[in-house]
Amino acid sequence: MAPYSLLVTRLQKALGVRQYHVASVLCQRAEVAMSHFEPSEYIRYDLLEKNINVVRKRLNRPLTLSEKIVYGHLDDPAHQEIERGKTYLRLRPDRVAMQDATAQMAMLQFISSGLPKVAVPSTIHCDHLIEAQLGGEKDLRRAKDINQEVYNFLASAGAKYGVGFWRPGSGIIHQIILENYAYPGVLLIGTDSHTPNGGGLGGICIGVGGADAVDVMAGIPWELKCPKVIGVKLTGSLSGWTSPKDVILKVAGILTVKGGTGAIVEYHGPGVDSISCTGEEGGHVTWLSACAGPNGPVVERRSSMATICNMGAEIGATTSVFPYNHRMKKYLSKTGRADIANLADEFKDHLVPDPGCHYDQLIEINLSELKPHINGPFTPDLAHPVAEVGSVAEKEGWPLDIRVGLIGSCTNSSYEDMGRSAAVAKQALAHGLKCKSQFTITPGSEQIRATIERDGYAQILRDVGGIVLANACGPCIGQWDRKDIKKGEKNTIVTSYNRNFTGRNDANPETHAFVTSPEIVTALAIAGTLKFNPDTDFLTGKDGKKFKLEAPDADELPRAEFDPGQDTYQHPPKDSSGQRVDVSPTSQRLQLLEPFDKWDGKDLEDLQILIKVKGKCTTDHISAAGPWLKFRGHLDNISNNLLIGAINIENGKANSVRNAVTQEFGPVPDTARYYKAHGIRWVVIGDENYGEGSSREHAALEPRHLGGRAIITKSFARIHETNLKKQGLLPLTFADPADYNKIHPVDKLTIQGLKDFAPGKPLKCIIKHPNGTQETILLNHTFNETQIEWFRAGSALNRMKELQQK
């Protein structure tokens, strides 16, 4: 028989199909569509199985689930060098997903590539540009009007290049993926850092920058440093007010915001299956009927595995994943994908870890002992038991009164999340109470919104004082037209979101934001204070009698079918030859990209330091969201927010740096533009975990656009480091972290060794002090050969074009 690769080539030529169709041709049992929207794009479990078997034979050891899915998507499993934490893997993802704020730059880059169509199934989701102001319907109408130019661009670009388009109002990207595109064993990349949400359905779903998405859409193997695997073994079962959100809040407290960097977090153990809603076995347990235990009602709950995986981004993890089980099977069936569940059953051995597999780090959590947590403020890894946060707040001087409680976001906006919150609200209403704090609700998708409206949850949440916002990201990403406070006013909010960086939700640096579960948010919004512990404290009803809230429970899935609501999906046409994608040269929202300049073949001499950053510097600090989201498709305009949130070590201020030529202090973007106009190349000095947070590649595009050449830090967050490389910048780290202290904002730097730039070979940095003295330090990097080619070409996109021309 002909070799497999030759057979594949013959089949491709004969059938006119792409490579990911071939598996279904070779094995008829695998002809199950990835989604209802792409009936001719098949799940390739048999190819996954074939690749796993090749790698297993080579490595000769048990494999983790993460390894099975990742190695099962290798471009060349027979020859790929595999060493966790060291080698770079060349992978073939199954699909790409993009949210509207990052899709603009991704599609602009894809247009620049000159390719006619995307090579893998891809989708665009409109969720980031809808500002929370008055309520769902009014906010959606306003967003459609304000963002019409951007929405038209994305819709027409999707139609032109074969990308599915989810219109504004359809919901948050990650909930849409969960409902329609995620499945056990999928390798999906998305241009949003919370793409790991899909790990709740047993897939490896990874957040990336737009340039990475362009590689995959162009059919180029995608590179990822071979991840380590952190195992989290779950035992016991949840009870009382403890929720699945508390698992990841606890893990964040253990690992911190950088403890998962370069690793996949893999949940396993008997606790995974024990955390399930009894409703899926046929009997429904509510907060009224649950039998009482020592910690309150004892109910088996579905682990909101997607919630846990989603917030894994906050520990810097590459992604997180759960093994395939009966709860995933039921969810797939309930969302119209029973055929996928049945196929997954056939390949289940490849969708769970091997017995005896090795983890690089192992964490054990006894769910029976886990207490409700609330993390914050200003960082998602500052963990407190709910029972203790009030006293900690008093000691630290954090405001106790809660101004706003906010539930929803991509982390906690499922049907069950809404049901548990409604169960808490219903108890308060029964005693004549409403929320003391303002209260907002964000449904995760149009399907969730329509279903909670039909089943009464939405009305209960309104009755307790809530406002139901649009199916969008809203306040979670700073899209919040907040009116109840003035900027600079110290206040506290509690959310069921994932991030709580300074100023993230409302652009107010004095807002103390805490993250917790939706039911705890609801209870605290009713009580109005951080000092309330629903597990032990009492409320006073309208009749003056004291009562205690019982731990809530709700159906994991609706008893009837989901209500799909309005149809918000646009299929790409079969024939797009007549489709136009226009970008006005005078537009303030969109701008076609010009290629970055190539490396001139010389060392980088006399780099000026734009800013030496003190402390935490997330992508929110580097390229703020909120009102700046409207410029995500216009590189020059959005560059006016470059590093405006970063703290300058020279004066302790944000957005205030010294111009080395004029000696005057001014905004960071203005200073960078001055340097660019005068031919002065510059560098940024950063601290630990530089670039943590969002996947937004604007945080890499902006410094490149304004003349930056290198970013030198103690350490980087994974996505941001890759984004910098993609745009032709040098992300470098101090060989000795203490060398950070040797550099001063008034110094100039020369980076030597670029002519012999090679993987694993440090570069030299000459620090030139104003008094004429010099010091030499070493700078490390993680570039491989391909990434060095990106640098030499000026960007990954430039390199792609060079290869096309060849």
Summary of the structure (lengths in Angstrom):
residues: 806
radius of gyration: 25.8
end to end distance: 34.1
largest distance: 83.7
contacts: 3042
relative contact order: 0.11
helix: 36%
strand: 21%
